[in-house]
């Protein structure tokens, strides 16, 4: 038998923000380090490489599509924003708080999330393949069809989240907890071995587990 995963611990460090200077997205220089800014505005199909944000807030930002390669967010708050469809390959997020924001179809494949919280986030089809999630909390999130293929979950807590049709194929669970979550139609359920689940979550796992075991309902 594989070793039992340790219980997830919800000790997630919060972002530390300085006094912020408001700036519109179109006036922001994305070459190099961006510090101490409160960014708002709208852009579609924005492309940038090696963007570094430290001690910033994205407030009401609407960024649809585009690609931010190897972006680094440290001590960042994202509130009331829409980052749907943005491709953020190999991104690094450290002490990031996301609230009331849309990440529908956003891809963070191969990235690293450490000390990240997501509250009331609409993130259907969020792509976290091959990503490492360490001390990450999802609360009240819509994660329909989230893809965690070959991702690593280390100290990850899902509370009151919808994860129908989620993909866990090849997922590595070091510490993970699911509380009052919906996992109907989830794929790769055996990879969740060792995760901590409550009774509500367990009931939603019944059908995916039966399918994984080759059981037939009569």
C-alpha positions as CSV (number, residue, x, y, z in Angstrom):
1,X,0.0,0.0,0.0
2,X,1.2,3.5,-0.7
3,X,2.0,5.6,2.4
4,X,-1.0,7.5,3.8
5,X,-0.9,11.2,3.0
6,X,-0.6,13.6,5.9
7,X,-3.6,15.8,6.9
8,X,-3.7,19.0,5.0
9,X,-2.9,22.1,7.0
10,X,-4.6,25.4,6.1
11,X,-1.7,27.6,7.2
12,X,-1.4,29.8,4.2
13,X,0.6,33.0,4.4
14,X,-1.3,36.2,3.3
15,X,0.1,38.7,0.8
16,X,2.0,41.7,2.3
17,X,1.1,44.9,0.4
18,X,2.7,48.3,0.7
19,X,0.9,51.6,0.0
20,X,-0.3,51.3,-3.5
21,X,-0.2,53.7,-6.4
22,X,-3.2,53.4,-8.8
23,X,-2.2,52.8,-12.5
24,X,-4.2,51.9,-15.6
25,X,-3.1,48.7,-17.4
26,X,-2.4,50.6,-20.6
27,X,0.1,52.9,-18.8
28,X,1.9,50.0,-17.1
29,X,5.4,49.1,-18.2
30,X,5.5,45.3,-18.1
31,X,9.2,45.0,-18.9
32,X,11.0,44.2,-15.7
33,X,9.7,44.5,-12.1
34,X,6.4,46.1,-11.2
35,X,6.1,47.1,-7.5
36,X,3.5,48.8,-5.3
37,X,0.8,49.3,-8.0
38,X,-3.0,48.9,-8.0
39,X,-3.7,47.9,-11.5
40,X,-7.1,48.2,-13.3
41,X,-8.2,48.3,-16.9
42,X,-8.9,46.1,-19.9
43,X,-6.9,44.3,-22.5
44,X,-7.5,41.4,-24.9
45,X,-4.8,39.0,-26.2
46,X,-2.0,40.6,-24.2
47,X,1.4,38.9,-24.7
48,X,4.3,39.4,-22.3
49,X,7.3,37.4,-21.0
50,X,8.9,37.3,-17.6
51,X,6.5,39.7,-16.0
52,X,7.2,40.3,-12.3
53,X,4.6,41.7,-9.9
54,X,5.5,42.3,-6.3
55,X,3.3,44.0,-3.7
56,X,0.5,44.7,-6.2
57,X,-3.3,44.6,-6.5
58,X,-5.2,43.7,-9.6
59,X,-8.5,45.4,-9.0
60,X,-11.4,45.0,-11.5
61,X,-8.8,44.1,-14.2
62,X,-10.3,42.5,-17.3
63,X,-7.6,40.5,-19.2
64,X,-9.1,38.2,-21.7
65,X,-7.0,35.7,-23.6
66,X,-3.3,36.3,-24.3
67,X,-0.2,34.7,-22.9
68,X,2.0,35.7,-19.9
69,X,5.0,33.4,-20.1
70,X,7.0,32.7,-16.9
71,X,5.2,35.4,-14.9
72,X,6.0,35.8,-11.2
73,X,3.4,37.2,-8.7
74,X,4.7,37.8,-5.2
75,X,2.5,39.4,-2.5
76,X,-0.4,40.1,-4.9
77,X,-4.1,40.5,-4.5
78,X,-6.5,39.8,-7.4
79,X,-10.0,41.1,-6.7
80,X,-13.1,41.4,-8.9
81,X,-11.2,40.6,-12.0
82,X,-11.6,38.5,-15.1
83,X,-8.5,36.6,-16.4
84,X,-10.5,34.1,-18.5
85,X,-8.5,32.2,-21.1
86,X,-5.2,33.7,-20.2
87,X,-2.2,31.3,-20.7
88,X,0.3,31.6,-17.9
89,X,2.8,28.7,-18.5
90,X,5.4,28.0,-15.8
91,X,4.0,30.9,-13.7
92,X,5.2,31.4,-10.1
93,X,2.6,32.6,-7.6
94,X,3.8,33.2,-4.0
95,X,1.5,34.7,-1.3
96,X,-1.3,35.5,-3.7
97,X,-5.0,36.0,-2.7
98,X,-7.7,35.8,-5.4
99,X,-11.3,36.7,-4.7
100,X,-14.5,37.1,-6.7
101,X,-12.6,36.6,-9.9
102,X,-13.0,34.6,-13.1
103,X,-10.3,32.2,-14.3
104,X,-12.5,30.3,-16.7
105,X,-10.2,28.4,-19.2
106,X,-7.1,29.9,-17.7
107,X,-4.0,27.8,-18.0
108,X,-1.2,27.7,-15.3
109,X,0.3,24.4,-16.6
110,X,3.7,23.6,-15.1
111,X,3.4,26.5,-12.7
112,X,4.1,26.8,-8.9
113,X,1.5,28.1,-6.5
114,X,2.7,28.6,-2.9
115,X,0.6,30.2,-0.2
116,X,-2.3,31.0,-2.6
117,X,-5.9,31.5,-1.6
118,X,-8.9,31.5,-4.0
119,X,-12.3,32.6,-2.6
120,X,-15.5,32.6,-4.7
121,X,-13.6,32.1,-7.9
122,X,-15.3,31.0,-11.1
123,X,-12.7,28.7,-12.7
124,X,-14.3,26.2,-15.0
125,X,-11.8,24.4,-17.1
126,X,-8.9,25.8,-15.1
127,X,-5.7,24.0,-16.4
128,X,-3.3,23.1,-13.6
129,X,-1.6,20.2,-15.3
130,X,1.9,19.4,-14.0
131,X,1.6,22.3,-11.6
132,X,2.8,22.2,-8.0
133,X,0.3,23.5,-5.4
134,X,1.7,24.0,-1.9
135,X,-0.4,25.5,0.9
136,X,-3.2,26.4,-1.4
137,X,-6.9,27.0,-0.3
138,X,-9.9,26.9,-2.5
139,X,-13.1,28.2,-0.8
140,X,-16.5,28.4,-2.5
141,X,-15.0,28.0,-6.0
142,X,-16.6,26.6,-9.2
143,X,-13.9,24.3,-10.5
144,X,-16.0,22.5,-13.1
145,X,-13.7,20.3,-15.3
146,X,-10.5,21.5,-13.5
147,X,-7.5,19.6,-14.9
148,X,-5.0,18.5,-12.2
149,X,-3.4,15.8,-14.4
150,X,0.1,15.0,-13.0
151,X,-0.1,18.0,-10.6
152,X,1.3,17.8,-7.0
153,X,-1.0,18.7,-4.1
154,X,0.9,19.5,-0.9
155,X,-1.2,21.1,1.8
156,X,-4.2,21.9,-0.5
157,X,-7.7,22.4,1.0
158,X,-10.9,22.5,-1.0
159,X,-13.9,23.8,1.0
160,X,-17.5,24.1,-0.4
161,X,-16.2,23.7,-4.0
162,X,-17.7,22.3,-7.1
163,X,-15.3,20.0,-9.0
164,X,-17.6,18.0,-11.3
165,X,-15.6,16.2,-14.1
166,X,-12.3,17.2,-12.4
167,X,-9.3,15.3,-13.7
168,X,-6.9,13.8,-11.2
169,X,-5.0,11.4,-13.6
170,X,-1.5,11.0,-12.3
171,X,-2.0,13.5,-9.5
172,X,0.4,13.2,-6.6
173,X,-1.3,13.8,-3.3
174,X,1.0,14.6,-0.4
175,X,-1.5,16.5,1.8
176,X,-5.0,17.3,0.6
177,X,-8.4,17.8,2.1
178,X,-11.9,18.1,0.6
179,X,-14.7,19.5,2.7
180,X,-18.3,19.6,1.5
181,X,-17.2,19.3,-2.1
182,X,-18.9,18.0,-5.3
183,X,-16.8,15.5,-7.3
184,X,-19.4,13.9,-9.5
185,X,-17.9,12.6,-12.7
186,X,-14.3,13.0,-11.5
187,X,-11.6,11.2,-13.5
188,X,-8.6,9.5,-12.0
189,X,-10.1,9.1,-8.5
190,X,-7.6,6.4,-7.4
191,X,-4.9,9.1,-7.5
192,X,-6.6,10.7,-4.5
193,X,-5.5,7.9,-2.3
194,X,-4.7,9.3,1.2
195,X,-6.6,12.6,0.8
196,X,-8.9,13.5,3.7
197,X,-12.6,13.8,2.7
198,X,-15.7,14.4,4.7
199,X,-18.9,12.5,4.4
200,X,-20.5,14.9,1.9
201,X,-17.6,14.7,-0.4
202,X,-17.4,10.9,0.0
203,X,-21.0,10.6,-1.2
204,X,-20.2,12.5,-4.4
205,X,-17.2,10.2,-5.0
206,X,-19.3,7.0,-4.9
207,X,-20.1,6.9,-8.7
208,X,-16.5,7.8,-9.9
209,X,-15.1,5.3,-7.4
210,X,-17.4,2.5,-8.7
211,X,-16.5,3.3,-12.3
212,X,-12.8,3.2,-11.4
213,X,-13.3,-0.2,-9.8
214,X,-15.2,-1.5,-12.7
215,X,-18.4,-2.0,-10.7
216,X,-21.8,-2.1,-12.5
217,X,-25.0,-0.8,-10.9
218,X,-27.9,-3.2,-11.1
